[in-house]
């Protein structure tokens, strides 16, 4: 196989590999680095022994992503405030509802936050089994564990994720409408209207990475969350920003722009009553480089 053919074959699988790495490490930059290293391994591999190229590349990518996740540990320990995954543009076939639902289920901000609570091996086992449906024997080869051990890892991960992931799916139009109303109320400082849209036990997690204003701990309760949001939006730092929405991580996200620069990406999670149960706010500029520019606002 020529170098050109080899590169073309790898390019066919690259989106899947970036997706696999991103689900494990939660960072777009790290995922891209992992896939680049996968390419180096693939270009030097004996392809005569490869039966399923996609599965083979996913296994290599997952191993490398696990190594990268372990390397992230010291960075996470020294991180200022809560750590949230980087928003990513996920673009399934807009004409395929099943594809849209699959992306939203596996890379939504809520799902990635839950995955962050798993051990690295549980996280990898969950991704390989639940997202890519690899056999337990292949997952065992990838993780260097027995098939029975991998089954236990995957079972624990699945139980943990199912216990914590949202049980209620809100259609995109409803989510879009509520997001617009919530941002309008917050930006106008309408405390009563903001509180009315929040669940009593709502949780807000904000990630500024020490570079933008953010709460150093999660904020709980409708009153405190409403007051925090209104205070941030009305502060001199953010006055005059323009708001809009887009699709990130397979779901509706709100954006705040300072001029043409993305300042904030936020995600609202709704409960079965249509109230906002969780708010995830990403303000660290290093995590917003993949967010669409202002002229692509919905």
PyMOL commands that set and color helices and strands:
alter all, ss='L'
color gray80, all
select helices_A, chain A and resi 3-25+28-43+47-49+53-77+97-107+109-115+120-131+136-143+147-164+172-188+191-196+222-233+285-287+294-296
alter helices_A, ss='H'
color red, helices_A
select strands_A, chain A and resi 198-207+219-220+242-248+251-258+261-270+276-282
alter strands_A, ss='S'
color yellow, strands_A
deselect
rebuild
show_as cartoon
